[in-house]
Amino acid sequence: MYSRKMLIKVLCIATLFLLIVSTYPVIASSLSRNYDGDELIQGDTILDETYLASNQFTQVDDLSIVDNLLTVPDTYLLVGETDSLLLYMEEGSYAIRVVNKTDGFIHGSSFGKTGDNYSYLGTTWEENVNSAVVLSYYTYNKDNGEYTVVEESFLASKDSTSTYELIDDGFSARLHFGRSGIELTLNVTLEGDYLSVEIPNESITEGAYQLRSLKVYQFLGAVFEDSVPGYIFVPDGSGALIRYQGLNVHTDTYNFQYYGNDDSLSAPVENEPMLAFPITGMIQGINQHGFITIVEDGAAFANFSVSPAKNTLRFYFSYNEFRYRSLYQTPRSESQAQSQTGTQVTQNNINSCNVVLKYRFLADDEANYVGMANAFKDYLLLSNQIEDHILNVTKSSILIEVIGTEKKSGFIFNETLVMTSMNELSTIIRELNEDVELIKIIYKGFSKGGATSTGLKYTKIDASLGNHRDFEALMESVNDTNSNIYFYLDLAKVYEDGSFNMYKDVAQRINQNLLSGNGITKSYYYVTPAMIKTQYLENVKRLQNNAIESYALDTVGYKLYSDFKEKSNPVDRSDMIDLLKSMFEAQDTNNVLYRPNDYLLKYTDYYLGMPMTSSRYRIYSDTVPFMSYVLAGIMDSYSPFQNFSSSASIDLLKMVDFNINPSYVISEKSAYYLQDTELGQIYSSSYSTWKETIVKQYQFVANALNEVRGNSIVSRIAIQPGFYLVTYSNGVQIYINYTNETLVDNLHSVTARNYKVVLSDD
């Protein structure tokens, strides 16, 4: 009898086989030598109009003209001016108006001046709208031992006081909140094309109550119901839009945490959205007016919230909320520690959260999600947070993650599974290079212990994979084919059967439990940030002595957490970011990172695991290629492994549309051998099975992307649902047709499920 796990694996393999068989003839006939796209991906008719009109695709824009929605009241003072912006401030509330000189559009944090009456706002909301800062704090009930969160806007109490002074192109205000007694400093200035809003951490003082969180200018850019066409941009996965709709179409407020949940402070979140870049935006008139908000500092403690128009508040608005303290349960006994229960308490130390928000205002053709991506790219380049990695590289490439060895538990002895030896990998590289010009390789499971059981110490290549001559032959094949090879390390996550010290190396949650999780067949632990840095530097030194000089780092790029191992001196998420940056700065090595957050973009040669969809929440109206467009022209990005694609043809079109290269996980031996190991989710990886598909898919994508190497995207237009036109800075245009019909635009005919490249001189 088959086990349940075996039955699932057999069904998965059968499904994949049918998918490959049904897709392969379609793709095999797809490679036209010119760029007219004839017979690329035809015959697949699973997409219908309803699907193409869903939030999994980008919808057609309403380009209706939008005039100014606000004025600058005569009570506002002009406090700053640059070549592109004017800044006005209202005394007492510190509400602001920003005038973009390019289009004359007025952006405001409030709807009028303090004291105006609005029939659609109650007193509390009027105070919140007009207040520059709204905070929340904890109160404690001694009778039941419970904490309550209380919100306070600056204008909520007659006892609130403030002073301010004008500084270069802005103002600095000292705010005292009358109810909580909390004080802070708000600095608002213009810096060239940016509005900068800061609340320094050291400026915060607490009275009788502990600060929980704060929001700054939460109504900047708010839109009344669906009064204007436009949208809120959310950096979830590839990118998502929330278009303004009528009253009560959506009623829930959505909250997103940059860089994911901090599992040391709260329970892990399943299937949480991926917000790797702390940049959001609002458009008030598509291709006309808008802005982006960059969380320059404090993103490690920030949530992004979106509130739709509903009966209680008839506006679409979005804001960042910065968390300074959290509630948690501390165990008072061993049984409470095991059950993760205990007494409710607040976090002792305030998070090291310096709030720095940078607003970049967009006009005309920049006022859309593509303009937002380019504005963020400019910001990253100007602030030296990313480097150009595409210079002098004229061809597209593929990435293959190759499994070397993996450990399999046995009844008495553990078994080392050799999935791809060095000699076998050399052969794979040379064979693929006959059809694929550039190959990026990650060798996973090269060290003793295999892919998941190595622990923290990587020394040299496991003897089961070959000897020193085999290693030299492998590196020769890499150099001869102009490929790049990186050796896989995971220093942030260790499995229970790996080599590490449970008490010294593992991070600790705020409730004193170890920071751990459950894999497929075994548990794993997260390593303290300090130990990650120590082990990285030590491993690099050892591996370089063995001629291994390039590394692929998993987990550390996207997993951010606090460590409370030392209760008197905890490491918060901001501290972890600083440790990781200093770790990479200390070594001049070639690294690639899996799904790196923005603060590590400077330290990766490529972006691995680039998302091609969003979380597709109900409030989303569109999925857009924002994240990959930020990197387009300066850094190659690679798709999730295409072995597991549920719709190969759609994903291939998305790679062309989104400017993403394909990637695969492969091995010489069949994935059958990986069953009952921690890599058991890999149900098809055999190189012999995948070789032809890899070549065909590479050629399909490269046929388009080779024409736009090193160029940024200028625009992306939804001509109709499922039919898009992407224009690059070198003038090349690419039509992408996801529909089941041949479509025509500007005399360019694009066959069903296909693309067409139009060169700039055509």
Secondary structure, DSSP 8 states (H G I E B T S, - for coil): ---HHHHHHHHHHHHHHHHHHHHHHHHHT---SSSS-TTSS-S-----HHHHTSTTS----------------TTEEEEEE-SSEEEEEETTT--EEEEETTTTEEEESSSS-TT---TT--HHHHHHHH-SEEEEEEEEETTTTEEEEEEEEGGG-TT-EEEEEEETTEEEEEEE-TTT--EEEEEEEEETTEEEEEE-GGG-B--SSEEEEEEESTTTT-EETTSSSEEEEE-STT-EEEE---TTS----EEEETTS--TTTS---TT-----S-EEEEEESTTTEEEEEEEEE-GGGEEEEEE--BTTB-EEEEEEEEE---EEEE-SSHHHHHHT--EEEE-SS-----EEEEEEEEEGGGSSHHHHHHHHHHHHHHTTS-----TT--S--EEEEEE-EEEE--SSS-EEEESS-HHHHHHHHHHHHTT-S-EEEEEES-STTHHHH-BT---S--GGG--HHHHHHHHHHHHHTT-EEEEEE--SEEETTSB--HHHHB-B-TTS-B-EEE-SSSEEEEB-HHHHHHHHHHHHHHHHHTT--EEEE-STTT----B-SSTTS-B-HHHHHHHHHHHHHT---EEEEES--GGGGGG-SSEES--SS----TT--EE--HHHHHHTTTS-BEEEEGGG-S-HHHHHHHHHHHT-EEEEEEBSS-GGGGTTSTTTT----BHHHHHHHHHHHHHHHHHHHGGGTT--EEEEEEEETTEEEEEETTS-EEEEE-SSS-EEETTEEE-TTEEEEE-TT-
